[in-house]
Amino acid sequence: MNIKLEDIEEFANESVGTYLFADRCFSDDNLLINTQEILKSKNKEMRLF
C-alpha cells in the first residue's frame, strides 16, 4: 500500500496521537519527508518500523 500526501493531510487534521508506519508504505524519500513535516507541523509524532 502506498500512502498519498492527501491521505496524510486528511487524517492529520482529524485525529490525535502517534502515527506508526511501515517504511514500505512510502513510494519515495520525498513522500516520507513531507509526511514527517506535515505531522510535525500539527504536533503529531511519527514512527517507522
C-alpha distances in whole Angstrom, upper triangle without the diagonal:
4,6,10,13,14,12,13,17,17,16,18,21,21,21,22,22,20,16,14,11,10,11,8,6,8,9,13,15,16,13,14,18,17,15,18,21,20,19,23,24,24,25,22,21,18,17,15,15
4,6,10,12,10,11,15,15,15,17,20,20,20,22,21,19,15,14,11,10,10,8,5,6,6,10,12,13,10,11,14,14,12,15,18,17,17,20,22,22,23,20,20,16,16,14,15
4,7,9,7,8,11,12,12,13,16,17,17,18,18,16,13,13,10,10,10,9,6,6,8,10,12,12,8,9,13,11,9,13,15,13,14,17,18,18,20,17,17,14,15,13,15
4,5,5,7,9,10,11,13,15,16,17,19,19,18,15,15,13,14,13,13,9,8,9,11,13,11,8,10,12,10,9,13,14,12,14,17,17,17,20,18,18,16,17,16,18
4,5,5,6,9,10,11,13,15,16,17,18,17,14,16,14,15,15,15,12,10,11,12,12,10,7,9,11,8,7,11,11,9,11,14,14,14,17,15,16,14,17,16,19
4,5,5,6,9,10,11,13,15,17,18,18,16,17,16,18,18,18,14,13,14,15,16,14,11,13,14,11,10,13,13,11,12,16,15,15,18,16,18,16,19,19,22
4,5,5,6,8,10,11,12,15,16,16,13,14,13,15,16,16,12,12,14,16,17,15,11,13,15,12,10,13,14,11,12,15,16,14,17,15,16,15,17,17,19
4,5,6,6,9,10,11,12,13,13,10,12,11,14,14,15,12,11,14,15,15,13,10,10,12,9,7,10,11,8,8,12,12,11,14,11,13,11,14,15,17
4,6,5,6,9,11,13,14,14,13,15,15,18,18,19,15,15,16,17,17,15,12,13,13,10,8,11,11,7,8,11,11,10,13,12,14,13,17,18,21
4,6,6,7,9,12,14,15,13,16,16,19,20,20,17,16,18,20,20,18,15,16,17,14,11,14,14,10,11,14,14,12,15,13,16,15,18,19,22
4,5,5,6,9,11,12,10,13,13,17,18,19,16,16,19,20,20,19,16,16,17,14,11,13,14,11,10,13,13,11,13,11,13,13,16,17,20
4,6,6,7,9,10,9,13,14,17,18,20,16,16,19,20,19,18,15,14,15,12,10,11,11,8,6,10,10,7,9,8,10,11,14,16,19
4,6,8,11,13,13,16,17,21,22,23,20,20,22,23,22,21,18,18,18,15,13,14,13,10,9,12,11,8,11,10,13,14,18,20,23
4,7,11,13,13,16,17,21,22,24,20,21,24,25,25,23,20,20,20,18,15,16,17,13,12,15,14,11,13,11,14,15,18,21,23
4,7,10,10,13,15,19,21,22,19,20,23,24,24,23,20,19,20,18,15,15,16,13,11,14,14,10,11,9,12,13,16,18,21
4,7,9,12,15,19,21,23,20,21,24,25,24,23,21,19,20,18,15,15,16,13,10,12,13,9,9,7,9,11,14,17,20
4,7,10,13,17,19,21,19,20,23,24,23,23,20,18,19,18,15,14,15,14,10,12,13,10,9,6,7,9,11,14,17
4,7,10,13,15,18,16,17,21,21,20,20,18,15,16,16,13,12,14,13,9,11,13,11,10,6,5,6,7,11,13
4,6,10,12,15,13,14,17,18,17,18,15,13,14,14,10,10,13,12,9,11,14,12,11,8,6,5,6,8,11
4,7,9,12,11,12,16,17,16,18,15,12,15,15,12,11,15,14,12,14,17,16,15,11,9,6,5,6,7
4,6,8,7,9,13,14,14,15,12,10,13,14,11,11,15,14,12,15,18,17,17,13,11,8,6,5,6
4,5,6,8,11,13,13,15,13,11,14,16,13,13,17,17,16,18,21,21,20,17,14,11,9,6,5
4,5,6,9,10,10,13,11,8,12,14,12,12,16,17,16,17,20,21,21,17,15,11,9,6,6
4,5,7,9,11,13,11,10,14,15,14,15,18,19,18,20,23,23,24,20,18,14,13,9,9
4,6,9,11,12,10,9,13,13,11,13,16,16,16,18,21,21,21,18,17,13,12,10,10
4,5,7,9,6,6,10,10,9,11,14,14,15,17,19,20,21,18,17,13,13,11,12
4,7,8,7,8,11,12,12,14,16,17,18,20,22,22,24,21,20,17,17,14,15
4,6,6,7,9,10,11,13,15,16,17,19,20,22,23,21,20,16,16,14,16
4,5,5,6,9,10,11,12,14,15,16,18,20,21,19,18,15,15,13,15
4,5,5,6,8,10,11,12,14,15,16,19,20,19,18,15,16,15,18
4,5,5,6,9,10,10,12,14,15,17,18,17,16,13,14,13,16
4,6,5,6,9,10,11,12,14,16,17,14,13,10,11,10,13
4,5,5,6,9,10,10,12,14,15,14,13,11,12,12,15
4,5,5,6,9,10,11,13,14,13,13,12,14,14,18
4,5,5,6,8,10,11,12,11,11,9,11,12,15
4,6,5,6,9,10,10,9,8,7,9,10,14
4,5,5,6,9,10,10,10,10,13,14,18
4,5,5,7,9,9,10,10,14,15,19
4,5,5,6,5,7,7,11,13,17
4,5,5,5,7,8,12,14,18
4,6,8,10,12,15,18,22
4,6,9,11,15,18,21
4,7,10,13,17,20
4,7,10,14,17
4,7,10,14
4,7,10
4,7
4
